[in-house]
Amino acid sequence: MSAEPETGLPRIIIVMGVSGSGKSTVAGLLAERLGWDFVDGDAFHSPEHVARMRDGHALDDADRAPWLAAMAAWIGTRLETGEPGVLACSALKRAYRDALVQGRAGIRIVYLDGDRDLIAARIACRTGHFMPAALLDSQFATLEPPRPEEGALAVPIVGSAEAIVATILDRSGLQPDDPVRQDTA
């Protein structure tokens, strides 16, 4: 099941894209600007899966299932408590995004869109990350860019992280000093 495009302000923003697209940097800066909590999807991977990826082995859908479930639970808790948050997560396939969103309102997907050459150059300059450049091709092979009915914001990754965050804020209707409206019963 897929979510309809959001018409209200989101409470959860999922920043998605291939490895090296700037998800963690952009999502962290976005959360900081909004005053929301930030979590990196990498924190939900098991140590065994991190080791597999570090060794150059891509995960399959069965490997990703508990990872997606853990992030979906985090999202659910945030929605239940009314606490906004930003999640950086590759969410490369539509099925993965559907597993995260689960048809729930208040979630907005932001797709960091960039070409392979730009992202490969970024990965070549990065240090300290477990995902090797050798897996970039598998990331692009797996990538299913969001379709219009998913209501995602596709944001080009050219320019600074600050400029990308400004674009996200402008296009999502969120402003750093806007309170998130909580539904009260």
Rosetta silent file (secondary structure, phi, psi, omega in degrees, C-alpha in Angstrom):
SEQUENCE: MSAEPETGLPRIIIVMGVSGSGKSTVAGLLAERLGWDFVDGDAFHSPEHVARMRDGHALDDADRAPWLAAMAAWIGTRLETGEPGVLACSALKRAYRDALVQGRAGIRIVYLDGDRDLIAARIACRTGHFMPAALLDSQFATLEPPRPEEGALAVPIVGSAEAIVATILDRSGLQPDDPVRQDTA
SCORE:     score description
SCORE:     0.000 S_00000001
   1 L     0.000  137.043  178.869    0.000    0.000    0.000 S_00000001
   2 L  -112.653  155.158  179.016    1.333    3.430   -0.827 S_00000001
   3 L   -83.241  148.717  172.731    0.602    6.742    0.766 S_00000001
   4 L   -76.036  156.766  176.497   -1.161    9.478   -1.095 S_00000001
   5 L   -55.394  140.396 -179.230    0.781   12.699   -1.573 S_00000001
   6 L   -70.541  139.633  173.698    0.812   14.767    1.589 S_00000001
   7 L  -110.145  -25.124  178.112   -1.318   17.870    1.707 S_00000001
   8 L   -97.348 -176.912  178.375   -0.494   18.959    5.275 S_00000001
   9 L   -75.229  136.709  179.391    2.819   19.589    6.962 S_00000001
  10 L   -74.228  154.819  172.065    4.818   16.434    7.590 S_00000001
  11 L  -105.578  -22.995  177.730    5.849   15.284   11.066 S_00000001
  12 E  -126.904  132.824  174.523    8.380   12.798    9.757 S_00000001
  13 E  -119.250  127.115  175.476   10.736   13.418    6.856 S_00000001
  14 E  -104.815  115.645  177.481   12.590   10.504    5.272 S_00000001
  15 E   -95.473  115.391 -173.041   15.634   11.689    3.328 S_00000001
  16 E  -120.446  161.236  176.110   16.436    8.953    0.817 S_00000001
  17 L   156.662  174.548 -179.698   18.939    8.238   -1.945 S_00000001
  18 L   -70.435  163.908  176.640   21.889    6.088   -2.856 S_00000001
  19 L   -57.710  133.715  179.511   24.995    5.898   -0.718 S_00000001
  20 L    90.957   -1.101 -179.708   27.035    9.067   -1.118 S_00000001
  21 L   -79.622  -10.865  178.092   24.085   11.275   -2.096 S_00000001
  22 L   101.602   17.008 -176.811   24.393   13.250    1.141 S_00000001
  23 H   -53.196  -53.154 -175.124   21.471   11.744    3.086 S_00000001
  24 H   -64.762  -43.758 -179.725   23.076   11.915    6.527 S_00000001
  25 H   -63.550  -50.377 -177.830   24.516   15.384    6.033 S_00000001
  26 H   -66.521  -45.785 -178.708   21.330   16.867    4.578 S_00000001
  27 H   -63.986  -40.843  178.260   18.981   15.085    6.996 S_00000001
  28 H   -63.521  -43.535  178.738   21.079   16.097    9.995 S_00000001
  29 H   -67.202  -40.239  178.035   21.187   19.722    8.885 S_00000001
  30 H   -61.116  -46.650  179.056   17.460   19.696    8.086 S_00000001
  31 H   -60.943  -42.365  178.879   16.663   18.307   11.551 S_00000001
  32 H   -61.307  -45.998 -179.606   18.905   20.926   13.153 S_00000001
  33 H   -62.924  -35.728 -178.535   17.226   23.758   11.229 S_00000001
  34 H   -85.496  -17.037 -174.427   13.764   22.492   12.201 S_00000001
  35 L    76.157   26.391 -179.644   14.681   21.655   15.788 S_00000001
  36 L  -101.673  161.258  174.014   13.554   18.054   15.190 S_00000001
  37 E   -73.066  149.129  179.011   15.249   14.823   16.232 S_00000001
  38 E  -123.921  139.482  171.594   17.467   13.128   13.656 S_00000001
  39 E  -138.855  139.557  178.013   18.296    9.456   13.265 S_00000001
  40 E   -95.004  130.069  178.982   20.457    7.815   10.619 S_00000001
  41 H   -55.989  -26.428  178.009   19.091    4.599    9.148 S_00000001
  42 H   -59.535  -28.156 -179.353   22.592    3.141    9.379 S_00000001
  43 H   -67.664  -16.988 -179.535   22.092    2.991   13.163 S_00000001
  44 H   -90.896   -7.401  177.784   19.360    0.367   12.616 S_00000001
  45 L   -74.524  144.093  175.023   21.666   -2.068   10.762 S_00000001
  46 L   -72.398  155.344  176.432   22.936   -5.063   12.697 S_00000001
  47 H   -57.560  -33.386  179.260   26.711   -5.290   13.236 S_00000001
  48 H   -65.959  -40.694  179.972   26.712   -8.363   10.976 S_00000001
  49 H   -71.052  -36.661  175.663   25.108   -6.467    8.112 S_00000001
  50 H   -61.288  -43.992  179.266   27.496   -3.541    8.517 S_00000001
  51 H   -61.891  -41.151  178.433   30.403   -6.011    8.349 S_00000001
  52 H   -61.353  -45.459 -179.567   28.950   -7.606    5.194 S_00000001
  53 H   -67.332  -40.792  178.407   28.618   -4.242    3.482 S_00000001
  54 H   -58.146  -34.451  178.945   32.069   -3.156    4.636 S_00000001
  55 L   -81.581    2.915  175.034   33.392   -6.330    2.970 S_00000001
  56 L    92.019   16.089 -179.593   31.696   -5.315   -0.293 S_00000001
  57 L  -106.501  121.695  178.623   28.591   -7.534   -0.142 S_00000001
  58 L   -71.361  148.903  175.871   25.233   -5.929   -0.867 S_00000001
  59 L   -81.457  151.551  174.424   22.291   -6.822    1.350 S_00000001
  60 L  -102.798  178.881 -176.003   19.267   -8.591   -0.098 S_00000001
  61 H   -61.218  -37.039  178.360   15.615   -7.979    0.692 S_00000001
  62 H   -64.135  -38.933  177.280   15.566  -10.616    3.455 S_00000001
  63 H   -64.131  -36.518 -175.310   18.545   -8.875    5.113 S_00000001
  64 H   -78.494  -19.869 -174.729   16.784   -5.531    4.881 S_00000001
  65 H   -55.287  -50.999 -179.940   13.445   -6.681    6.367 S_00000001
  66 H   -67.472  -30.559  177.003   14.387   -6.319   10.082 S_00000001
  67 H   -63.781  -48.157  178.859   16.166   -3.042    9.311 S_00000001
  68 H   -64.105  -40.386  179.660   13.045   -1.629    7.640 S_00000001
  69 H   -62.482  -40.566 -179.993   10.822   -2.923   10.467 S_00000001
  70 H   -65.347  -41.980  178.126   12.982   -1.195   13.080 S_00000001
  71 H   -68.419  -38.949  177.755   12.837    2.125   11.227 S_00000001
  72 H   -62.257  -37.438  177.537    9.071    1.770   10.659 S_00000001
  73 H   -65.972  -41.192  176.977    8.657    1.218   14.409 S_00000001
  74 H   -59.526  -45.395  178.426   10.705    4.365   15.122 S_00000001
  75 H   -60.666  -46.147 -179.449    8.452    6.303   12.738 S_00000001
  76 H   -58.948  -43.087  178.283    5.339    4.837   14.367 S_00000001
  77 H   -62.632  -43.248  179.404    6.494    5.848   17.828 S_00000001
  78 H   -62.170  -44.234 -179.946    7.226    9.378   16.648 S_00000001
  79 H   -65.064  -41.364  179.720    3.809    9.679   15.026 S_00000001
  80 H   -63.952  -38.397 -177.369    2.053    8.288   18.125 S_00000001
  81 H   -88.709   -8.725 -179.599    3.840   10.691   20.469 S_00000001
  82 L    75.946   13.842  179.580    3.557   13.666   18.115 S_00000001
  83 L   -92.575  119.848 -178.915    7.327   14.181   18.141 S_00000001
  84 L   -71.859  157.948  178.654    8.643   15.162   14.712 S_00000001
  85 E  -160.328  162.307  177.990   11.776   13.588   13.309 S_00000001
  86 E  -123.227  129.094 -179.908   14.038   13.264   10.303 S_00000001
  87 E  -117.252  126.861  171.057   15.296    9.856    9.144 S_00000001
  88 E   -94.866  123.053 -175.953   18.161    9.378    6.677 S_00000001
  89 L  -155.855  136.782 -178.403   17.584    6.082    4.883 S_00000001
  90 L   -58.942  -45.625  176.446   18.481    4.780    1.436 S_00000001
  91 L    42.486   49.652 -170.581   14.897    3.487    0.842 S_00000001
  92 L   -68.644  -32.085 -179.047   15.958    2.591   -2.680 S_00000001
  93 L  -103.916  152.281  176.119   12.924    0.512   -3.677 S_00000001
  94 H   -57.784  -39.942  179.767    9.295    1.488   -3.616 S_00000001
  95 H   -60.372  -34.951  178.251    8.588   -1.583   -1.475 S_00000001
  96 H   -68.644  -43.341  179.076   11.054   -0.285    1.119 S_00000001
  97 H   -64.464  -40.198  176.967    9.411    3.137    1.169 S_00000001
  98 H   -62.392  -38.026  178.161    5.999    1.516    1.463 S_00000001
  99 H   -65.198  -32.281  178.506    7.280   -0.549    4.416 S_00000001
 100 H   -78.204  -44.547 -174.808    8.403    2.672    6.112 S_00000001
 101 H   -78.953  -42.985  178.827    5.363    4.800    5.334 S_00000001
 102 L    53.570   33.873  178.144    2.693    2.072    5.695 S_00000001
 103 L    70.426    7.991 -177.165    0.034    4.425    4.335 S_00000001
 104 L   -80.348  140.827  176.016    0.377    6.679    7.390 S_00000001
 105 L   -76.854  160.439  175.259   -0.216   10.402    7.072 S_00000001
 106 L    91.039    7.930 -179.164    2.358   12.915    8.250 S_00000001
 107 E  -116.505  133.554  177.564    5.357   11.382    6.467 S_00000001
 108 E  -125.050  131.660  176.545    7.194   13.083    3.612 S_00000001
 109 E   -97.452  132.428  174.817    9.886   11.460    1.478 S_00000001
 110 E  -116.897  118.481 -178.778   12.690   13.631    0.117 S_00000001
 111 E   -98.240  115.854  176.120   14.677   11.991   -2.676 S_00000001
 112 E   -84.035  108.169 -170.496   18.243   13.287   -3.089 S_00000001
 113 E  -102.791  120.905  177.852   18.714   12.934   -6.823 S_00000001
 114 L  -152.121  158.910 -178.868   22.163   12.879   -8.372 S_00000001
 115 L   -85.108  162.632 -173.941   24.029   11.176  -11.160 S_00000001
 116 H   -58.975  -42.196 -176.885   26.476    8.337  -10.696 S_00000001
 117 H   -63.584  -44.922  178.564   29.612   10.344  -11.567 S_00000001
 118 H   -61.760  -45.459 -177.773   28.895   13.085   -9.028 S_00000001
 119 H   -68.904  -38.635  177.014   28.095   10.564   -6.295 S_00000001
 120 H   -60.949  -40.427  177.893   31.152    8.421   -7.124 S_00000001
 121 H   -63.908  -39.503  178.016   33.338   11.524   -6.765 S_00000001
 122 H   -64.695  -44.078 -179.476   31.767   12.259   -3.374 S_00000001
 123 H   -63.514  -37.653 -179.916   32.311    8.694   -2.173 S_00000001
 124 H   -61.892  -27.698 -178.388   35.952    8.832   -3.283 S_00000001
 125 H   -92.132   -9.053 -173.025   36.494   11.818   -0.967 S_00000001
 126 L   -90.785  146.182  178.073   34.682   10.426    2.047 S_00000001
 127 L  -127.386  154.368  173.178   36.369    8.665    4.937 S_00000001
 128 L    81.867    7.635  178.666   35.117    6.625    7.857 S_00000001
 129 L  -104.750  142.662 -176.258   31.984    5.178    6.247 S_00000001
 130 L   -73.842  -20.974 -175.870   31.422    1.435    6.054 S_00000001
 131 L   -81.470  113.560 -178.733   29.853    1.486    2.581 S_00000001
 132 L   -77.781  155.635  178.547   32.585    0.983   -0.021 S_00000001
 133 H   -59.358  -26.069 -178.824   32.552    2.679   -3.413 S_00000001
 134 H   -61.864  -21.628 -179.118   32.418   -0.803   -4.975 S_00000001
 135 H   -91.591    0.243 -178.511   28.751   -1.075   -3.952 S_00000001
 136 H   -60.411  -42.686 -179.911   27.665    2.129   -5.695 S_00000001
 137 H   -61.497  -37.518  178.284   26.689    0.302   -8.883 S_00000001
 138 H   -67.681  -32.310  176.917   24.503   -2.101   -6.874 S_00000001
 139 H   -63.807  -47.144  179.413   22.834    0.914   -5.245 S_00000001
 140 H   -67.745  -33.225  177.736   21.957    2.402   -8.648 S_00000001
 141 H   -66.638  -32.964 -179.294   20.839   -1.015   -9.933 S_00000001
 142 H   -82.157  -29.155 -173.307   18.450   -1.307   -6.974 S_00000001
 143 L   -56.700  125.662  168.583   17.219    2.315   -7.087 S_00000001
 144 L  -117.656   96.173 -178.887   13.588    2.844   -8.048 S_00000001
 145 L   -53.492  144.694 -179.376   13.186    6.626   -8.033 S_00000001
 146 L   -57.024  140.485  177.239    9.927    7.687   -6.372 S_00000001
 147 L   -88.023  158.693 -178.047    6.930    7.851   -8.685 S_00000001
 148 H   -52.891  -37.915 -177.805    4.624   10.900   -8.701 S_00000001
 149 H   -67.024  -13.192  176.567    1.916    9.087   -6.732 S_00000001
 150 H   -78.913  -15.665  177.556    4.343    8.703   -3.814 S_00000001
 151 L    69.125   22.161 -179.402    4.308   12.470   -3.314 S_00000001
 152 L   -76.980  153.112  169.870    8.072   12.617   -2.757 S_00000001
 153 E   -92.073  121.142  173.550   10.137   15.742   -3.209 S_00000001
 154 E   -95.046  119.643 -176.055   12.940   15.095   -5.697 S_00000001
 155 E  -121.725  120.469  177.115   15.781   17.472   -4.892 S_00000001
 156 E   -62.612  144.046 -176.344   18.920   17.694   -7.054 S_00000001
 157 L   -95.124   24.034  174.017   22.111   17.294   -5.024 S_00000001
 158 L   -82.259  148.548 -178.853   24.008   20.064   -6.736 S_00000001
 159 L    90.670 -178.758 -176.321   25.139   22.881   -4.493 S_00000001
 160 L   -75.665  162.529  174.942   25.862   22.966   -0.798 S_00000001
 161 H   -59.181  -38.795  178.963   24.022   20.988    1.871 S_00000001
 162 H   -61.475  -41.369  178.908   22.639   24.304    3.134 S_00000001
 163 H   -66.841  -38.674  178.613   21.211   25.092   -0.315 S_00000001
 164 H   -64.885  -43.904  178.027   19.658   21.623   -0.557 S_00000001
 165 H   -62.432  -41.591  177.960   18.063   22.054    2.890 S_00000001
 166 H   -59.703  -40.595  177.442   16.745   25.484    1.873 S_00000001
 167 H   -63.478  -44.421  179.391   15.131   23.874   -1.193 S_00000001
 168 H   -61.024  -46.805 -179.887   13.560   21.151    0.959 S_00000001
 169 H   -61.023  -45.208 -178.970   12.185   23.694    3.423 S_00000001
 170 H   -63.064  -46.563 -175.058   10.812   25.885    0.642 S_00000001
 171 H   -77.457  -21.164 -179.895    9.210   23.038   -1.293 S_00000001
 172 H   -90.913  -14.089 -177.347    7.792   21.261    1.781 S_00000001
 173 L    83.648    1.355  178.614    6.216   24.376    3.252 S_00000001
 174 L   -86.876  146.361  174.158    8.128   23.929    6.509 S_00000001
 175 L  -129.891  149.146 -175.810    9.995   26.757    8.143 S_00000001
 176 L   -54.361  -30.143 -177.789   12.494   26.461   10.987 S_00000001
 177 L   -99.244    6.970  177.620   10.285   28.338   13.430 S_00000001
 178 L   -76.908  126.967  172.074    7.018   26.564   12.496 S_00000001
 179 L   -73.823  149.267  174.238    5.600   24.414   15.265 S_00000001
 180 L   -82.710  125.248 -179.213    4.375   21.009   14.156 S_00000001
 181 L   -78.106  125.953 -178.913    0.645   20.946   14.664 S_00000001
 182 L  -101.081  132.793  175.215   -0.376   17.973   16.705 S_00000001
 183 L   -71.611  132.935  177.409   -3.837   16.511   16.316 S_00000001
 184 L  -116.862  142.164 -178.608   -5.575   16.432   19.658 S_00000001
 185 L  -106.307    0.000    0.000   -8.478   14.208   20.469 S_00000001
